[in-house]
Amino acid sequence: MLYTPEVHIKQTEVLSDNWYTLRKITFDIRQPNGEWSTQNREAYDRGNGAVILLYSREKQAVVLTRQFRMPTYLNGNASGMLIEACAGLLDQDNAEDCIRRETEEETGYRVRNVTKVLEAYMSPGSVTEILYFFVAEYAEELRVHAGGGVEHEQESIEVLELPFAEALQMVQTGAIKDAKTILLLQYAQLNNLLG
């Protein structure tokens, strides 16, 4: 039988509400042996998000993005630049509307058919976000502009079209280190999306 804890939140304190919200939660939790313990955890709430892998069977290619990510810069990424699948926060949209909007803003493609393939907590020890994963085929006739992000959001995004085999190799070499992108590339490989 699986253990399901009983939890009583005693106090929630907002530590930061600058960019997103960081809270300190004090709670009581019943342990598997029946005893109660009081614990403290911090949880960062930035909302939920969506991510998409654009792929082309015809070209045997995928479209990814490259942009500066400060947290990676602070943790050993010398340039701070990260190759990743197009993604964004839901804001007030549902996941599919969000990913259609983000795809057009970041990559310049107005995709027709998007397919949700999974959803996952990406860092459940500290971040509340659920990420919704999508895939969609792209073609040149779906390109409506060059992409690159939204200027008022201070986005400066490079759009990369890479052979699928090269993208998979980049995971092996460490050139692609973004978890959501790795998951989608492996999903595409396991499900033979590119035929």
N, C-alpha and C positions, 0 to 999 in steps of 0.2 A: 504494500500500500504506500502510495506517495505521500510524503509529508507536505501539508499545507499549513503555513504558519497563521496564527492569529496575531494581528497587528493593531496597535492603538497608537495613533499619532498624538503626542503630548504637546508639541510646540513646533511651529514653523517660523523661521526667522529669515527675512530677505537680507542676504549679504551684499548683493549687487543687483541693480536693475538698470545698468548702463546700456549695454549692447543687447543682451538678453537677460534672463533672470536666474541668479544663483541663490538657491535656498539651502539653509541648514535645517534638517529635520531631526527632531528628537522623538524617539518612539520606543514603545515597549513591544517586544516580540516574544511569543511563546516558542521555546526551543523544542526539538523533537522529544526530549526527555520530560516535557511538561513544565519545566521551569521557565520563569519569565526573566528577561534581561532588558536593560535600557541601553539603547544604542543611539549614536549620532551619525548621520550621513549628510553629505552635500550633494545636491542634484542640480544640474544645469539644464534649464528649460529654454530651448531655442525654437520650439515648435517642431512639427513633423515635416518631412521632406519627401521628395521624389527624385529618382535618377533613371536615366534611360541610356541604353546602348543602341546607337544607330548602326545598322549593318547593311551591306549590299552583297547579295548573292552574285550578281553579275560581275562586280569588281573584286569580290572576295576581300572586302575591306570594311573597316569600321571608322566611325567619326568619333574622335575624342577631343578634349579641350586641354589647354595648358594655361595655368595661371599661378600667380603668387599666392602662397598660403603661409601666413605668419607663424601659426603653430608648428608647421614643419621646419621652418627656418630656425625657430627656437630649439628644435630637437634634432639637430644634426643635418638638415637638408641645406647645404651650403648656399644654394641659389634661392631657396624658398619656392622654386617653381615645381608644380606638381601636375602630372598628366592624369586626367580623370575623365570619367563619363560625365556628360552634361547632367546637372542636378540643380535643385533649388528648393527653397522652403515653400510650403503650401500657402502661407499667408492665410487668406480667407477662402482659397479655392479648394476644390476636391483634388485628389492626387492626379487624376488624368488631365484635368484642365491646367493644373500647375505645370505638369511636364510638357504639355504642348506649348505653353507660353515660354517656358525656359528653353526648350529646344529651339524655338524660333529666335529668341533673343540671343542665345549664346552661339548657336551654330549657323543660323540663317536658313535652316530647313523648316518648312511647314509640313510636318508629317501627317499622313492621313490616318493610318491604322496603327494604334499603339496597343500593345498587349501587356497586361500586368502579369508578372511571372512569380513574384514573391514579395513578402514584406519582412523586415527584420529590425530588431534593436541593434544599433551598430556599436554602442559603447554603454551597455546597461549598468555598469558599475558607477557611472557618473553623469550620464546624459539621458534625458527622458525621451528623446526623439525616436520615433518609428520611421523607417525609410521604406518607401514603396518603390519597387523595382519594375521597370518597363523595358521592352524592346520594341523596335520599329525598323522597318526597311526604309532606306532613303534612296533617292535618285536625283540626278541633276535637275530634272524638271520640277522638283519640289523645293528647290533653292530659291528663296525670295530676296535674300541679301547676303552680305558677306559674314554676318554674325559678329561676335566679339563682345557681346554683353551690352549692358545699359550704362550710358555715361553717367547719369545722375546717381547710380549706385556705385560709382567709382570702379566699374568692372573693366578690366583690360584682359580679354580672353583670346588666346590664339586657338584657331580651329585646325585640328590635325586630321587628315585622312590617311590612315595607315593600313597596309595589308594586314589581314587578320592574323596570319602566321607570324608576322613581325610583332604585333601587339602581344600575342601569347609569349613570344620569346622575351619581350621586354618585361613581362612578369617574372620570368625565370632569372633574368639578369639583375632585377631590382630597379630597372628604369621606370617601371610602373609599380608604385607602392601603395596606391589608394585602394582601400578594402572594397569599397562599393564597385569600383571598376574591375578589380580582380574577380569578384563574385559574378559580375555580368559576363565577363570574357569566358570564365569557366562554364557558366550556364550555356552560353552560345556554343562552346565546344562540346559539352556533354549532350546537348540537344540537337547537335548538327544543324544549327540555324543557317549556316552559310552553305549547306548542302555539300 
